[in-house]
């Protein structure tokens, strides 16, 4: 495979996670607190390395990585669990 096509999985990534349909779900304090609890769980038990994050009304941004270089699988599982 060409070096141009290889991904660097040991890097820090800018990730955006959105709510389906653009619903302003995170204006509710309880939903925000639940998402924060889930983030903390994934940091402690699943190897999520979160350097910064912001929760907006209908989406969130992360600067994140993963110890084993499997951030894509971690994101998939996080979104499934959190939903």
DRENTORKOL-3810 file (N, C-alpha, C; in nm, 4 decimals):
REM DRENTORKOL-3810
@n.u->0.0838; n.v->-0.1173; n.w->0.0000; ca.u->0.0000; ca.v->0.0000; ca.w->0.0000; c.u->0.0890; c.v->0.1245; c.w->0.0000
@n.u->0.0455; n.v->0.2250; n.w->-0.0691; ca.u->0.1196; ca.v->0.3499; ca.w->-0.0774; c.u->0.1269; c.v->0.4180; c.w->0.0588
@n.u->0.2389; n.v->0.4817; n.w->0.0863; ca.u->0.2558; ca.v->0.5539; ca.w->0.2117; c.u->0.1531; c.v->0.6677; c.w->0.2244
@n.u->0.1055; n.v->0.7213; n.w->0.1117; ca.u->0.0062; ca.v->0.8279; ca.w->0.1147; c.u->-0.1283; c.v->0.7794; c.w->0.1656
@n.u->-0.1574; n.v->0.6510; n.w->0.1514; ca.u->-0.2878; ca.v->0.5953; ca.w->0.1880; c.u->-0.2914; c.v->0.5369; c.w->0.3284
@n.u->-0.1797; n.v->0.5299; n.w->0.3962; ca.u->-0.1767; ca.v->0.4724; ca.w->0.5298; c.u->-0.2189; c.v->0.5763; c.w->0.6338
@n.u->-0.2974; n.v->0.5328; n.w->0.7293; ca.u->-0.3424; ca.v->0.6212; ca.w->0.8368; c.u->-0.2469; c.v->0.6101; c.w->0.9550
@n.u->-0.2298; n.v->0.7190; n.w->1.0248; ca.u->-0.1487; ca.v->0.7200; ca.w->1.1458; c.u->-0.2425; c.v->0.7054; c.w->1.2650
@n.u->-0.2518; n.v->0.5861; n.w->1.3207; ca.u->-0.3461; ca.v->0.5603; ca.w->1.4289; c.u->-0.2900; c.v->0.5979; c.w->1.5658
@n.u->-0.1641; n.v->0.6366; n.w->1.5736; ca.u->-0.1048; ca.v->0.6760; ca.w->1.7008; c.u->-0.1170; c.v->0.8261; c.w->1.7254
@n.u->-0.1894; n.v->0.8952; n.w->1.6419; ca.u->-0.1991; ca.v->1.0407; ca.w->1.6493; c.u->-0.3188; c.v->1.0836; c.w->1.7340
@n.u->-0.3281; n.v->1.2132; n.w->1.7548; ca.u->-0.4449; ca.v->1.2739; ca.w->1.8175; c.u->-0.5356; c.v->1.3228; c.w->1.7055
@n.u->-0.6647; n.v->1.2971; n.w->1.7194; ca.u->-0.7606; ca.v->1.3304; ca.w->1.6144; c.u->-0.8610; c.v->1.4330; c.w->1.6637
@n.u->-0.9079; n.v->1.5159; n.w->1.5711; ca.u->-1.0194; ca.v->1.6076; ca.w->1.5966; c.u->-1.1449; c.v->1.5334; c.w->1.5535
@n.u->-1.2347; n.v->1.5090; n.w->1.6481; ca.u->-1.3543; ca.v->1.4285; ca.w->1.6239; c.u->-1.4775; c.v->1.5136; c.w->1.6507
@n.u->-1.5764; n.v->1.5045; n.w->1.5621; ca.u->-1.7051; ca.v->1.5693; ca.w->1.5826; c.u->-1.8127; c.v->1.4623; c.w->1.5866
@n.u->-1.8923; n.v->1.4636; n.w->1.6924; ca.u->-2.0040; ca.v->1.3710; ca.w->1.7084; c.u->-2.1322; c.v->1.4532; c.w->1.7096
@n.u->-2.2282; n.v->1.4185; n.w->1.6240; ca.u->-2.3509; ca.v->1.4970; ca.w->1.6127; c.u->-2.4725; c.v->1.4153; c.w->1.6526
@n.u->-2.5757; n.v->1.4856; n.w->1.6922; ca.u->-2.7039; ca.v->1.4241; ca.w->1.7257; c.u->-2.7827; c.v->1.4070; c.w->1.5968
@n.u->-2.8458; n.v->1.2919; n.w->1.5816; ca.u->-2.9242; ca.v->1.2638; ca.w->1.4612; c.u->-3.0337; c.v->1.3692; c.w->1.4453
@n.u->-3.0452; n.v->1.4221; n.w->1.3262; ca.u->-3.1492; ca.v->1.5198; ca.w->1.2958; c.u->-3.1212; c.v->1.6596; c.w->1.3471
@n.u->-3.0052; n.v->1.6813; n.w->1.4068; ca.u->-2.9706; ca.v->1.8137; ca.w->1.4566; c.u->-3.0507; c.v->1.8569; c.w->1.5782
@n.u->-3.1135; n.v->1.7625; n.w->1.6463; ca.u->-3.1925; ca.v->1.7920; ca.w->1.7655; c.u->-3.1036; c.v->1.8523; c.w->1.8738
@n.u->-3.1484; n.v->1.9575; n.w->1.9383; ca.u->-3.0708; ca.v->2.0241; ca.w->2.0432; c.u->-3.0816; c.v->1.9469; c.w->2.1748
@n.u->-3.0290; n.v->1.8266; n.w->2.1759; ca.u->-3.0420; ca.v->1.7370; ca.w->2.2913; c.u->-2.9587; c.v->1.7830; c.w->2.4095
@n.u->-2.8462; n.v->1.8457; n.w->2.3852; ca.u->-2.7553; ca.v->1.8795; ca.w->2.4934; c.u->-2.7897; c.v->2.0112; c.w->2.5627
@n.u->-2.9043; n.v->2.0697; n.w->2.5303; ca.u->-2.9507; ca.v->2.1849; ca.w->2.6073; c.u->-3.0108; c.v->2.1388; c.w->2.7396
@n.u->-3.0391; n.v->2.0101; n.w->2.7501; ca.u->-3.0898; ca.v->1.9509; ca.w->2.8745; c.u->-2.9707; c.v->1.9118; c.w->2.9627
@n.u->-2.9684; n.v->1.9635; n.w->3.0851; ca.u->-2.8567; ca.v->1.9400; ca.w->3.1763; c.u->-2.8368; c.v->1.7909; c.w->3.2049
@n.u->-2.9457; n.v->1.7161; n.w->3.2205; ca.u->-2.9354; ca.v->1.5727; ca.w->3.2504; c.u->-2.8649; c.v->1.4959; c.w->3.1390
@n.u->-2.8923; n.v->1.5315; n.w->3.0141; ca.u->-2.8269; ca.v->1.4637; ca.w->2.9014; c.u->-2.6775; c.v->1.4933; c.w->2.8989
@n.u->-2.6424; n.v->1.6192; n.w->2.9262; ca.u->-2.5004; ca.v->1.6557; ca.w->2.9301; c.u->-2.4276; c.v->1.5799; c.w->3.0399
@n.u->-2.4883; n.v->1.5721; n.w->3.1569; ca.u->-2.4256; ca.v->1.5009; ca.w->3.2675; c.u->-2.4081; c.v->1.3526; c.w->3.2358
@n.u->-2.5057; n.v->1.2941; n.w->3.1687; ca.u->-2.4960; ca.v->1.1527; ca.w->3.1304; c.u->-2.3833; c.v->1.1303; c.w->3.0299
@n.u->-2.3695; n.v->1.2188; n.w->2.9338; ca.u->-2.2611; ca.v->1.2075; ca.w->2.8361; c.u->-2.1255; c.v->1.2219; c.w->2.9054
@n.u->-2.1144; n.v->1.3146; n.w->2.9989; ca.u->-1.9884; ca.v->1.3339; ca.w->3.0707; c.u->-1.9540; c.v->1.2103; c.w->3.1532
@n.u->-2.0536; n.v->1.1495; n.w->3.2185; ca.u->-2.0293; ca.v->1.0253; ca.w->3.2920; c.u->-1.9815; c.v->0.9145; c.w->3.1989
@n.u->-2.0412; n.v->0.9060; n.w->3.0809; ca.u->-1.9993; ca.v->0.8051; ca.w->2.9836; c.u->-1.8566; c.v->0.8301; c.w->2.9358
@n.u->-1.8226; n.v->0.9555; n.w->2.9114; ca.u->-1.6864; ca.v->0.9895; ca.w->2.8703; c.u->-1.5865; c.v->0.9469; c.w->2.9778
@n.u->-1.6172; n.v->0.9772; n.w->3.1029; ca.u->-1.5272; ca.v->0.9407; ca.w->3.2123; c.u->-1.5111; c.v->0.7890; c.w->3.2236
@n.u->-1.6196; n.v->0.7160; n.w->3.2041; ca.u->-1.6114; ca.v->0.5697; ca.w->3.2080; c.u->-1.5185; c.v->0.5188; c.w->3.0980
@n.u->-1.5347; n.v->0.5702; n.w->2.9766; ca.u->-1.4527; ca.v->0.5238; ca.w->2.8648; c.u->-1.3065; c.v->0.5626; c.w->2.8830
@n.u->-1.2810; n.v->0.6737; n.w->2.9504; ca.u->-1.1429; ca.v->0.7106; ca.w->2.9804; c.u->-1.0815; c.v->0.6125; c.w->3.0798
@n.u->-1.1550; n.v->0.5762; n.w->3.1820; ca.u->-1.1020; ca.v->0.4917; ca.w->3.2890; c.u->-1.0931; c.v->0.3445; c.w->3.2509
@n.u->-1.1862; n.v->0.2956; n.w->3.1687; ca.u->-1.1951; ca.v->0.1522; ca.w->3.1441; c.u->-1.1640; c.v->0.1075; c.w->3.0014
@n.u->-1.1715; n.v->0.1982; n.w->2.9061; ca.u->-1.1566; ca.v->0.1578; ca.w->2.7661; c.u->-1.0384; c.v->0.2218; c.w->2.6944
@n.u->-0.9585; n.v->0.3019; n.w->2.7654; ca.u->-0.8381; ca.v->0.3571; ca.w->2.7048; c.u->-0.8567; c.v->0.4829; c.w->2.6227
@n.u->-0.9692; n.v->0.5505; n.w->2.6383; ca.u->-0.9901; ca.v->0.6767; ca.w->2.5677; c.u->-0.8958; c.v->0.7818; c.w->2.6241
@n.u->-0.8190; n.v->0.8436; n.w->2.5375; ca.u->-0.7316; ca.v->0.9545; ca.w->2.5758; c.u->-0.7951; c.v->1.0819; c.w->2.5215
@n.u->-0.8589; n.v->1.1558; n.w->2.6096; ca.u->-0.9311; ca.v->1.2762; ca.w->2.5703; c.u->-0.8548; c.v->1.3971; c.w->2.6218
@n.u->-0.8041; n.v->1.4794; n.w->2.5307; ca.u->-0.7218; ca.v->1.5937; ca.w->2.5658; c.u->-0.8040; c.v->1.7203; c.w->2.5847
@n.u->-0.9136; n.v->1.7310; n.w->2.5122; ca.u->-1.0040; ca.v->1.8452; ca.w->2.5252; c.u->-1.1368; c.v->1.8073; c.w->2.4616
@n.u->-1.2428; n.v->1.8656; n.w->2.5132; ca.u->-1.3729; ca.v->1.8449; ca.w->2.4505; c.u->-1.4631; c.v->1.9634; c.w->2.4810
@n.u->-1.5633; n.v->1.9810; n.w->2.3961; ca.u->-1.6651; ca.v->2.0826; ca.w->2.4163; c.u->-1.7980; c.v->2.0212; c.w->2.3739
@n.u->-1.9007; n.v->2.0449; n.w->2.4538; ca.u->-2.0343; ca.v->1.9958; ca.w->2.4213; c.u->-2.1184; c.v->2.1162; c.w->2.3813
@n.u->-2.1654; n.v->2.1142; n.w->2.2581; ca.u->-2.2503; ca.v->2.2210; ca.w->2.2052; c.u->-2.3961; c.v->2.1743; c.w->2.2160
@n.u->-2.4898; n.v->2.2516; n.w->2.1635; ca.u->-2.6312; ca.v->2.2169; ca.w->2.1795; c.u->-2.6703; c.v->2.0889; c.w->2.1069
@n.u->-2.6103; n.v->2.0611; n.w->1.9902; ca.u->-2.6485; ca.v->1.9413; ca.w->1.9144; c.u->-2.5289; c.v->1.8600; c.w->1.8635
@n.u->-2.4102; n.v->1.8892; n.w->1.9139; ca.u->-2.2921; ca.v->1.8130; ca.w->1.8756; c.u->-2.1813; c.v->1.8350; c.w->1.9787
@n.u->-2.0754; n.v->1.7572; n.w->1.9670; ca.u->-1.9586; ca.v->1.7767; ca.w->2.0534; c.u->-1.8316; c.v->1.7573; c.w->1.9726
@n.u->-1.7271; n.v->1.8242; n.w->2.0160; ca.u->-1.5956; ca.v->1.8134; ca.w->1.9539; c.u->-1.4988; c.v->1.7541; c.w->2.0550
@n.u->-1.4117; n.v->1.6675; n.w->2.0074; ca.u->-1.3088; ca.v->1.6054; ca.w->2.0910; c.u->-1.1725; c.v->1.6196; c.w->2.0249
@n.u->-1.0697; n.v->1.6326; n.w->2.1055; ca.u->-0.9318; ca.v->1.6063; ca.w->2.0652; c.u->-0.8983; c.v->1.4772; c.w->2.1369
@n.u->-0.8905; n.v->1.3672; n.w->2.0619; ca.u->-0.8847; ca.v->1.2357; ca.w->2.1257; c.u->-0.7883; c.v->1.1420; c.w->2.0556
@n.u->-0.7463; n.v->1.0427; n.w->2.1317; ca.u->-0.6651; ca.v->0.9328; ca.w->2.0818; c.u->-0.7023; c.v->0.8076; c.w->2.1582
@n.u->-0.6330; n.v->0.6975; n.w->2.1288; ca.u->-0.6580; ca.v->0.5722; ca.w->2.1983; c.u->-0.5277; c.v->0.4973; c.w->2.2096
@n.u->-0.5018; n.v->0.4374; n.w->2.3243; ca.u->-0.3732; ca.v->0.3751; ca.w->2.3529; c.u->-0.3336; c.v->0.2706; c.w->2.2499
@n.u->-0.4274; n.v->0.1886; n.w->2.2065; ca.u->-0.3974; ca.v->0.0794; ca.w->2.1147; c.u->-0.4102; c.v->0.1192; c.w->1.9683
@n.u->-0.4390; n.v->0.2469; n.w->1.9410; ca.u->-0.4539; ca.v->0.2905; ca.w->1.8029; c.u->-0.5840; c.v->0.2469; c.w->1.7404
@n.u->-0.6847; n.v->0.2177; n.w->1.8207; ca.u->-0.8132; ca.v->0.1691; ca.w->1.7696; c.u->-0.9242; c.v->0.2674; c.w->1.8053
@n.u->-0.8996; n.v->0.3947; n.w->1.7807; ca.u->-0.9982; ca.v->0.4979; ca.w->1.8130; c.u->-1.1273; c.v->0.4770; c.w->1.7355
@n.u->-1.1192; n.v->0.4297; n.w->1.6132; ca.u->-1.2406; ca.v->0.4089; ca.w->1.5343; c.u->-1.3345; c.v->0.3082; c.w->1.6000
@n.u->-1.2812; n.v->0.2009; n.w->1.6559; ca.u->-1.3648; ca.v->0.1019; ca.w->1.7234; c.u->-1.4190; c.v->0.1579; c.w->1.8547
@n.u->-1.3376; n.v->0.2337; n.w->1.9248; ca.u->-1.3805; ca.v->0.2946; ca.w->2.0499; c.u->-1.4944; c.v->0.3927; c.w->2.0251
@n.u->-1.4837; n.v->0.4742; n.w->1.9208; ca.u->-1.5898; ca.v->0.5693; ca.w->1.8877; c.u->-1.7182; c.v->0.4971; c.w->1.8511
@n.u->-1.7072; n.v->0.3915; n.w->1.7742; ca.u->-1.8245; ca.v->0.3135; ca.w->1.7362; c.u->-1.8973; c.v->0.2621; c.w->1.8606
@n.u->-1.8215; n.v->0.2046; n.w->1.9515; ca.u->-1.8807; ca.v->0.1482; ca.w->2.0729; c.u->-1.9355; c.v->0.2576; c.w->2.1654
@n.u->-1.8642; n.v->0.3697; n.w->2.1749; ca.u->-1.9099; ca.v->0.4810; ca.w->2.2590; c.u->-2.0435; c.v->0.5340; c.w->2.2088
@n.u->-2.0533; n.v->0.5560; n.w->2.0779; ca.u->-2.1771; ca.v->0.6088; ca.w->2.0226; c.u->-2.2925; c.v->0.5117; c.w->2.0393
@n.u->-2.2661; n.v->0.3855; n.w->2.0197; ca.u->-2.3701; ca.v->0.2835; ca.w->2.0380; c.u->-2.4178; c.v->0.2779; c.w->2.1820
@n.u->-2.3243; n.v->0.2775; n.w->2.2764; ca.u->-2.3562; ca.v->0.2693; ca.w->2.4181; c.u->-2.4291; c.v->0.3955; c.w->2.4654
@n.u->-2.3805; n.v->0.5115; n.w->2.4240; ca.u->-2.4366; ca.v->0.6377; ca.w->2.4690; c.u->-2.5759; c.v->0.6616; c.w->2.4111
@n.u->-2.5991; n.v->0.6167; n.w->2.2915; ca.u->-2.7305; ca.v->0.6342; ca.w->2.2294; c.u->-2.8365; c.v->0.5622; c.w->2.3086
END
